[in-house]
Structure formats: C-alpha cells, structure tokens
Amino acid sequence: MTSIRDTLSRYHLAPSRARGQNFLRSPETARRLVEVSGLTAEDAVIEIGPGLGELTRPIAAVARRTVALEIDRGLVRLLAEAQLPDSVEVRHQDALGADLGGICRELGDPCVLLGNLPYRISGRLLGALLGPRNPFRRWAFMLQAEVADRLLAGPGEPAYGTLSVWARLFCRPRRALDLAPHEFVPRPRVHSTFLVFDPPAESPEIADLPTLRKVVRSAFQFRRKTLRRALKGGVPGAERAFEAVGIDPVRRGETLSAAEFVALANAIAATRDLQDAAIRGS
C-alpha cells in the first residue's frame, strides 16, 4: 500500500509544520470519524482541510454533496487527480477567510461542518462558530486534546475558562473519539480528540453580547481574584448587578455557571440602560 509520504513525494510535497498538517494514517479511523459524527444521506458537508482526501472519501460515501476547503495549492492539485466522487468539490480557499454561512446556504439545509483541523486555526475557527447564529445542523472537528478538555470543562474544574462558557452557551459538545499521536503522519506532539457539537437545547437570552464577552473575559483574565475585584473598573455597573441577581461578589469567576454569567451580564446591561435613560431625562 502506498504510504502517505510516498503519495506526497510524487507531487513534490511534504507535510507542512507551519500549516499544522497531520494526515490520518488509517482509512478505518477516517470511516469511524464519519460514523461517530452522525452524518446522514440528507446532509451536505463543508470539510475543512481535506488533506489527501482520507476523510473526504468516507464523507462522500454518506453525504449528498461535499465542499472541501483546502488552503495548500499543492494538495488542491493532488486532490484534483485523486478521483474523488463526483459529489465532492474541492475549493482552494482558507477556511478562516471563507464565508461558511454563505457556502452553507449554497448547499442548502441540512449542512454539517467537519474536519481534521490544523491545530493552529482551531481557536480562531471556534471563536467564529461559538455564537448565537450558527447555520450548521452539527459540526465535528479533530482538536488538540487540551482544547477539547477546555471545551468540555465545567465550573470549578481546572480547565474551565472562557472557551468552556461559550461552548455551554452556544452548543452541546461531546467527546466522540480520542486518538493517539501514532494515528497521524507526521506524529503530532500531542494527543487528539474528535468532538461533535450539536446546537444548544435552548438558545440563551443574552441582552448584550459585547457586555457578556467583557464580563467573561475579565472574570477569567483575573481568575484568582474575586468577581468584585476582577470586574472593578473594567465593567461599570457590576456592583449593583451582583445584588440584583443574587451572586456573591466574593466568588471567583471560575465557580460561575454559563447561565450565571448570562444573568450577571444581563443585569449589568440593564443597569447601564437605566443610567443612560436617567442621563437623557435629566
């Protein structure tokens, strides 16, 4: 069987460390990832980072249509000659700059986002997806195990932080599969986890998203401080909001649930609105 390195060599390519390229070694592992993602024949898929097509083929065996976004021009050339199924379209495009929502609308509902992500882009991509307007039925990614632990962590756990709060507000992540370094070529220096994300059971009622972002960021930026000290100065109106929602200001941010962060931020936004109204009426 032709090795991954031999395939790359035929096209004068090599795995790019700068781009975080780590290719799945086993076709069986790729099939297993598609299986645990819960993909159905009704789904269209946007795949991020198809690489050599190792995950693209089992995706195409299930999905009605696949658009694969690949930033590496050499891999795009390789994939053009790889005899992928007719339902697959490879686009030479950086996923971070792509209009994923637009591609989703082009493909039609339901649409799923999948990928063996280069770890260097995972944080920025998650930042774009973890919000109130996500068009995907489901999304599933290979992530660095440490990032997966942060996404899954709950209040009071060491890994709990900003990413954990956003995950609990805007999706329901679950650990689907853990992979050791030897499952990839070249071997990464870290373990990997394939996470599956579903939409939240119910959408949180957020009065002002920028205020919520500021509250959560401040609470974890100074995570060893009490909430009163962490939010003092940077988040006007916090002191009055503590009393309004019944949150003890001597607690640390790492003990608050996602729902408590929303309640606190909403109270701060309401206090600010009242103050602005009073100023306008004076």
MOGISUL-V861883 format. One line per field, one symbol per residue. ss: DSSP state (H for helix, E for strand, - for the rest). psi: psi as a letter, one per 40 degrees, with the letter a starting at -180 (. if undefined). burial: # if it has 16 or more other ideal C-beta (glycine too) atoms within 10 Angstrom, else .. A space follows every 50 residues. Layout:
ss: ???
psi: ???
burial: ???
This chain:
ss: ---HHHHHHH------------EE--HHHHHHHHHHH------EEEEE-- -----HHHHH----EEEEEE--HHHHHHHH-------EEEEE--HHH--H HHHHHHH---EEEEEE--HHHHHHHHHHH--------EEEEEEEHHHHHH HH---------HHHHHHHHH-EEEEEEEE-HHHEE------EEEEEEE-- --------HHHHHHHHHHHHH----EHHHHH------HHHHHHHH----- -EHHH--HHHHHHHHHHHHHHHHHHHHHHHH-
psi: hhidddddddefiihhddefhhihdhdddddddddeefiieeiihhhhge beedddddddedidihhhhhdhddddddddeefiidehhhhgihddeigd dddddddiiihihiighhddeddddddddgiegheidiihihihdddddd deiiheidehaddddddddeigiihdhhhideeihihieiiihhihhiii dihighdhdddddddddddedfdeiiddddehddgiedddddddefhhee iideehiddddddddddddddddddddddde.
burial: ...#...#....#.#....######...######..#.#...######## ##########.##.########..##.##..#.#...#.#..#.#..#.# ..##..#..##########.##..##..##...#.##########.#### ###.#....############.#..##.#...###..#...######..# ...#.##...##.#######.#...##..###..####..##....#.#. .###.#.#.#############..........
